[in-house]
Amino acid sequence: MKIAIPSEDRELDSLVADTFGRADYFYVWQEETAEGSWLDNSGIAMQGGAGIKAAQLLIDAGVEVLLAPQCGENAAQVLNQAKIKLYQTQYATVEENLSAFLAGKLTMEITPHASRH
């Protein structure tokens, strides 16, 4: 299973980004190998559709689970169509949320918010 988390910086102790589509980076952790890598969010500077672009980036990377504080309706719809499960983050850092998810502590699914554009 591949798990993605939006991040402000390229460090495990980085804060989880406030919004999915405008995150600078995504940390993608692969359970089978217990290794992670970083993806640059190429859609961050888009006027509109940043969430959809970020969703497609994760789909292309083979992500199966997204841990994020919030997600827009359009991005959530794209992620849901791709069968990516959405969980709401509860802790400050990427590492804390990944550990919490793996321990079964992140059980709340994200409720998408209306688009701002």
C-alpha positions as CSV (number, residue, x, y, z in Angstrom):
1,M,0.0,0.0,0.0
2,K,1.2,3.5,-0.8
3,I,0.3,6.3,1.6
4,A,0.6,10.1,0.7
5,I,0.7,13.0,3.0
6,P,0.8,16.7,1.9
7,S,3.8,18.5,3.4
8,E,5.2,22.0,3.7
9,D,8.9,20.8,3.4
10,R,10.8,17.7,2.4
11,E,11.4,16.4,5.9
12,L,9.5,13.8,8.0
13,D,9.3,16.3,10.8
14,S,7.7,18.9,8.5
15,L,4.2,20.1,9.2
16,V,1.4,18.6,7.3
17,A,0.3,21.2,4.7
18,D,-3.0,22.9,5.5
19,T,-4.6,22.2,2.2
20,F,-4.2,19.3,-0.2
21,G,-4.1,21.0,-3.6
22,R,-1.7,23.8,-2.5
23,A,0.8,21.6,-0.7
24,D,4.4,22.1,-1.7
25,Y,5.2,18.4,-1.5
26,F,3.8,15.0,-0.9
27,Y,5.5,12.3,1.1
28,V,4.7,8.9,-0.4
29,W,5.4,5.9,1.9
30,Q,5.3,2.4,0.5
31,E,4.3,-0.2,3.1
32,E,5.8,-3.2,1.2
33,T,9.3,-1.7,1.2
34,A,9.0,0.5,4.3
35,E,10.5,3.3,2.3
36,G,9.3,6.8,1.4
37,S,10.0,9.4,-1.3
38,W,9.0,13.0,-2.0
39,L,6.9,14.3,-4.9
40,D,6.9,18.0,-5.9
41,N,3.3,19.3,-6.4
42,S,3.4,20.6,-10.0
43,G,-0.1,22.1,-9.7
44,I,0.6,24.4,-6.7
45,A,0.8,27.6,-8.8
46,M,-2.3,27.0,-10.9
47,Q,-5.1,29.6,-10.8
48,G,-7.7,26.9,-10.4
49,G,-7.8,23.2,-10.5
50,A,-4.8,22.7,-8.2
51,G,-6.6,20.0,-6.2
52,I,-7.5,18.0,-9.3
53,K,-3.9,18.3,-10.6
54,A,-2.5,17.1,-7.2
55,A,-5.1,14.2,-7.2
56,Q,-3.9,13.1,-10.6
57,L,-0.2,13.3,-9.4
58,L,-1.1,10.9,-6.6
59,I,-3.1,8.6,-8.9
60,D,-0.1,8.4,-11.3
61,A,2.2,7.6,-8.4
62,G,-0.1,4.6,-7.5
63,V,-1.2,6.1,-4.1
64,E,-3.9,4.1,-2.3
65,V,-4.4,6.2,0.9
66,L,-4.3,10.0,1.4
67,L,-3.8,11.5,4.9
68,A,-4.7,15.2,4.8
69,P,-6.3,17.9,7.0
70,Q,-8.8,18.8,4.3
71,C,-9.6,18.3,0.6
72,G,-11.7,20.1,-1.9
73,E,-14.9,18.6,-3.4
74,N,-13.5,18.3,-6.9
75,A,-10.2,16.7,-5.8
76,A,-12.1,14.4,-3.5
77,Q,-14.3,13.3,-6.3
78,V,-11.2,12.5,-8.5
79,L,-9.6,10.6,-5.6
80,N,-12.8,8.7,-4.8
81,Q,-13.1,7.6,-8.5
82,A,-9.6,6.3,-8.3
83,K,-10.5,4.4,-5.1
84,I,-8.0,6.3,-3.0
85,K,-9.1,6.3,0.7
86,L,-9.1,9.7,2.4
87,Y,-8.2,10.0,6.1
88,Q,-8.1,13.2,8.1
89,T,-4.8,14.1,9.8
90,Q,-4.8,14.6,13.6
91,Y,-1.2,15.5,14.4
92,A,1.2,18.2,13.4
93,T,4.0,16.4,11.4
94,V,4.2,14.0,8.5
95,E,5.9,11.4,10.6
96,E,3.3,11.6,13.5
97,N,0.4,11.2,11.1
98,L,2.0,8.3,9.3
99,S,2.7,6.5,12.6
100,A,-0.8,7.2,13.8
101,F,-2.3,5.8,10.6
102,L,-0.2,2.6,10.7
103,A,-1.3,2.1,14.3
104,G,-4.9,2.4,13.3
105,K,-5.5,5.8,15.1
106,L,-6.6,7.8,12.1
107,T,-10.1,6.5,11.5
108,M,-11.9,9.7,10.5
109,E,-12.5,10.1,6.8
110,I,-12.1,13.6,5.3
111,T,-15.3,15.5,4.6
112,P,-14.6,17.5,1.4
113,H,-15.0,21.3,1.6
114,A,-16.5,23.4,-1.2
115,S,-14.0,24.7,-3.8
116,R,-12.7,28.2,-3.2
117,H,-12.5,29.0,-6.9
